[in-house]
């Protein structure tokens, strides 16, 4: 298996959560959300380093948490960008390996097995995704187009790419003032090449709003503590 760098996005400052600290530091099951993720990553031999783009005012706090929970994988905490895309770009400049995985600090219920499955999958670019169980229409102030939900995917992380190819796509986006909300869409727009979609999990939620924090406590109690989530 290849050796990987992992970029763990931790750039939130808590605006939508309406809390005094960023959501990655809020507690779920008595532990900071980011720690749940680090515990899944730590000890995976193929992941040789973790790079965490962070708001500059929270770098020290992030490092304190990493130290207190005794994370063994080498971790490098860097100053993130103004946007998610810029944070990934800056982190890519620090990556030491030919293959990179991208994950978010606020997706605490990812499993170790999902990381391993992603790395073992025989494709240089792959993501997780789930079906969309509701109707989606295109439009802003009025309906403009029907969309076939059977052809749509709810994009999840982690995702994996070849480091140099993702760098090239990011450079192109920067030069042309193109903005994306995640890296699979950026990568696909540039290379127009296959990105495999692995079956994601309904539990792998992104904690963004207060309601997500309530849901996460339920998931933790009913799913994690029940022992079915590794």
C-alpha positions as a printed NumPy array, in Angstrom:
array([[  0.   ,   0.   ,   0.   ],
       [  1.132,   3.557,  -0.693],
       [  2.252,   5.962,   2.01 ],
       [ -0.03 ,   8.926,   2.616],
       [ -0.085,  12.403,   4.011],
       [ -3.407,  13.435,   5.523],
       [ -4.772,  16.964,   5.493],
       [ -7.23 ,  17.446,   8.35 ],
       [ -9.213,  20.62 ,   7.752],
       [ -9.815,  22.49 ,  10.981],
       [-10.512,  26.022,   9.841],
       [-13.862,  26.744,  11.461],
       [-14.283,  29.626,  13.884],
       [-17.746,  28.75 ,  15.202],
       [-19.926,  31.269,  13.335],
       [-22.788,  28.975,  12.323],
       [-22.559,  26.946,  15.523],
       [-23.042,  30.127,  17.569],
       [-20.573,  28.992,  20.213],
       [-17.589,  30.891,  21.677],
       [-15.108,  28.286,  20.379],
       [-14.804,  26.59 ,  16.964],
       [-16.903,  23.482,  16.5  ],
       [-13.868,  21.184,  16.219],
       [-13.204,  21.859,  19.918],
       [-16.761,  21.21 ,  21.131],
       [-17.258,  18.026,  23.112],
       [-19.037,  14.91 ,  21.893],
       [-19.03 ,  12.022,  24.323],
       [-16.74 ,  14.049,  26.575],
       [-13.989,  14.523,  23.966],
       [-13.276,  17.337,  21.488],
       [-14.715,  16.539,  18.064],
       [-11.283,  16.722,  16.44 ],
       [ -9.978,  14.057,  18.827],
       [-12.561,  11.541,  17.612],
       [-11.079,  11.941,  14.134],
       [ -7.454,  11.824,  15.268],
       [ -8.089,   8.598,  17.171],
       [ -9.298,   6.922,  13.956],
       [ -6.253,   8.126,  11.992],
       [ -3.586,   7.518,  14.62 ],
       [ -1.995,   4.118,  14.295],
       [ -2.79 ,   3.615,  10.601],
       [  0.714,   2.747,   9.424],
       [  0.245,   4.061,   5.894],
       [ -0.619,   7.567,   7.13 ],
       [  2.802,   9.053,   7.837],
       [  1.863,  12.629,   8.721],
       [ -1.138,  14.793,   9.553],
       [ -1.225,  18.418,   8.411],
       [ -3.839,  20.601,  10.111],
       [ -4.64 ,  24.017,   8.624],
       [ -6.03 ,  26.098,  11.492],
       [ -7.02 ,  29.696,  12.184],
       [ -3.838,  31.273,  13.586],
       [ -5.462,  32.101,  16.936],
       [ -6.28 ,  28.402,  17.482],
       [ -2.994,  26.758,  16.472],
       [ -1.724,  26.642,  20.05 ],
       [ -4.981,  25.176,  21.357],
       [ -4.945,  22.53 ,  18.629],
       [ -1.38 ,  21.539,  19.522],
       [ -2.285,  21.368,  23.226],
       [ -5.151,  18.969,  22.462],
       [ -2.911,  16.79 ,  20.289],
       [ -0.343,  16.598,  23.076],
       [ -2.849,  15.88 ,  25.824],
       [ -4.423,  13.008,  23.894],
       [ -0.993,  11.568,  22.983],
       [ -1.355,  11.424,  19.207],
       [  1.617,   9.428,  17.918],
       [  1.462,  10.219,  14.194],
       [  3.566,  13.313,  13.374],
       [  1.27 ,  16.35 ,  13.268],
       [  2.044,  19.715,  11.706],
       [ -0.354,  22.534,  12.483],
       [ -0.166,  25.41 ,   9.992],
       [ -1.994,  28.676,   9.478],
       [ -5.016,  28.042,   7.293],
       [ -6.466,  30.247,   4.589],
       [ -9.49 ,  32.506,   4.422],
       [-11.467,  29.764,   2.664],
       [-11.534,  25.992,   2.734],
       [ -9.994,  25.91 ,  -0.72 ],
       [ -7.138,  28.171,   0.316],
       [ -6.511,  26.057,   3.411],
       [ -6.165,  22.912,   1.295],
       [ -3.843,  24.748,  -1.087],
       [ -1.588,  25.888,   1.755],
       [ -1.559,  22.423,   3.316],
       [ -0.622,  20.827,  -0.018],
       [  2.583,  22.854,   0.   ],
       [  3.584,  21.007,   3.185],
       [  2.696,  17.491,   2.036],
       [  5.657,  15.083,   1.945],
       [  4.122,  12.08 ,   0.169],
       [  2.892,  11.336,  -3.342],
       [ -0.605,  10.448,  -2.14 ],
       [ -2.834,  12.598,   0.03 ],
       [ -6.061,  12.064,   1.938],
       [ -8.299,  14.976,   2.843],
       [-10.691,  14.85 ,   5.766],
       [-12.515,  17.335,   7.984],
       [-12.067,  17.711,  11.729],
       [-15.836,  18.021,  12.139],
       [-16.663,  14.584,  10.692],
       [-15.998,  12.611,  13.894],
       [-17.818,   9.4  ,  12.996],
       [-15.638,   8.367,  10.101],
       [-14.293,   4.877,  10.74 ],
       [-10.786,   3.49 ,  10.614],
       [-12.118,   0.93 ,   8.13 ],
       [-13.285,   3.716,   5.803],
       [ -9.762,   5.14 ,   5.716],
       [ -8.333,   1.682,   4.986],
       [-10.914,   0.95 ,   2.3  ],
       [-10.17 ,   4.25 ,   0.619],
       [ -6.422,   3.614,   0.622],
       [ -6.827,   0.03 ,  -0.617],
       [ -9.156,   0.992,  -3.456],
       [ -7.294,   0.606,  -6.808],
       [ -7.804,   4.157,  -8.012],
       [ -5.666,   7.271,  -7.697],
       [ -8.716,   9.447,  -6.985],
       [-11.675,   8.289,  -4.891],
       [-14.299,   9.753,  -2.582],
       [-17.16 ,   8.617,  -0.394],
       [-20.734,   9.494,  -1.217],
       [-24.309,   8.603,  -0.337],
       [-27.603,   8.687,  -2.181],
       [-29.765,  11.777,  -1.85 ],
       [-33.073,  10.674,  -0.266],
       [-35.005,  13.849,  -1.041],
       [-36.036,  15.863,  -4.088],
       [-33.555,  18.462,  -5.349],
       [-34.548,  21.281,  -7.693],
       [-32.286,  23.807,  -9.379],
       [-33.139,  27.46 ,  -8.869],
       [-32.557,  30.556,  -6.776],
       [-35.752,  32.581,  -6.376],
       [-37.844,  30.255,  -8.529],
       [-37.607,  26.715,  -9.854],
       [-35.482,  26.577, -12.984],
       [-34.854,  22.89 , -13.517],
       [-35.762,  19.426, -12.289],
       [-32.814,  17.265, -11.266],
       [-32.782,  13.47 , -11.277],
       [-31.72 ,  12.545,  -7.76 ],
       [-30.706,   9.088,  -8.982],
       [-27.877,  10.865, -10.801],
       [-26.817,  12.953,  -7.799],
       [-24.512,  12.125,  -4.912],
       [-24.098,  13.585,  -1.439],
       [-20.325,  14.063,  -1.269],
       [-18.559,  12.919,   1.889],
       [-14.993,  12.811,   3.116],
       [-12.379,  11.331,   3.379],
       [-11.169,  11.684,  -0.208],
       [ -7.859,  10.671,  -1.779],
       [ -5.815,  12.084,  -4.647],
       [ -2.328,  12.131,  -6.128],
       [ -0.662,  15.071,  -4.42 ],
       [  0.962,  16.621,  -7.499],
       [ -2.179,  16.355,  -9.602],
       [ -4.29 ,  17.977,  -6.904],
       [ -1.692,  20.748,  -6.636],
       [ -1.959,  21.375, -10.381],
       [ -5.747,  21.614, -10.19 ],
       [ -5.525,  24.013,  -7.243],
       [ -3.002,  26.217,  -9.048],
       [ -5.313,  26.424, -12.057],
       [ -8.264,  27.356,  -9.827],
       [ -6.225,  30.097,  -8.13 ],
       [ -5.01 ,  31.544, -11.408],
       [ -8.526,  31.621, -12.836],
       [-10.341,  32.765,  -9.688],
       [-12.416,  29.597,  -9.507],
       [-14.014,  28.661,  -6.193],
       [-15.068,  25.223,  -4.982],
       [-16.567,  23.853,  -1.782],
       [-14.539,  20.603,  -1.844],
       [-11.729,  18.989,  -3.801],
       [-13.407,  16.313,  -5.91 ],
       [-15.322,  18.928,  -7.896],
       [-12.163,  21.025,  -8.323],
       [-10.144,  17.984,  -9.423],
       [-12.836,  16.781, -11.828],
       [-13.292,  20.179, -13.476],
       [ -9.593,  20.351, -14.278],
       [ -8.781,  16.769, -15.28 ],
       [-12.217,  15.544, -16.472],
       [-11.074,  12.11 , -15.347],
       [-12.727,   9.4  , -13.308],
       [-13.122,   9.838,  -9.585],
       [-14.47 ,   6.663,  -8.044],
       [-17.33 ,   6.921,  -5.559],
       [-17.304,   4.509,  -2.628],
       [-20.446,   3.894,  -0.618],
       [-20.525,   6.316,   2.278],
       [-22.246,   6.097,   5.638],
       [-25.275,   7.915,   7.004],
       [-23.346,   8.256,  10.281],
       [-20.466,  10.173,   8.708],
       [-22.122,  13.543,   9.237],
       [-20.458,  16.933,   9.162],
       [-21.12 ,  18.897,  12.34 ],
       [-21.917,  22.424,  11.21 ],
       [-25.036,  23.694,  12.993],
       [-26.379,  23.346,  16.55 ],
       [-28.815,  20.616,  15.473],
       [-25.847,  18.567,  14.205],
       [-24.296,  18.634,  17.666],
       [-27.478,  17.205,  19.163],
       [-27.601,  14.498,  16.498],
       [-23.945,  13.669,  17.092],
       [-24.572,  12.95 ,  20.764],
       [-27.315,  10.516,  19.781],
       [-25.035,   8.824,  17.253],
       [-22.289,   8.578,  19.851],
       [-24.52 ,   7.016,  22.495],
       [-26.515,   4.697,  20.251],
       [-23.82 ,   3.74 ,  17.748],
       [-20.336,   4.289,  19.125],
       [-20.944,   3.135,  22.694],
       [-22.89 ,   0.163,  21.328],
       [-19.592,  -1.032,  19.858],
       [-20.632,  -1.276,  16.199],
       [-18.46 ,   1.611,  14.992],
       [-14.716,   1.09 ,  14.713]])
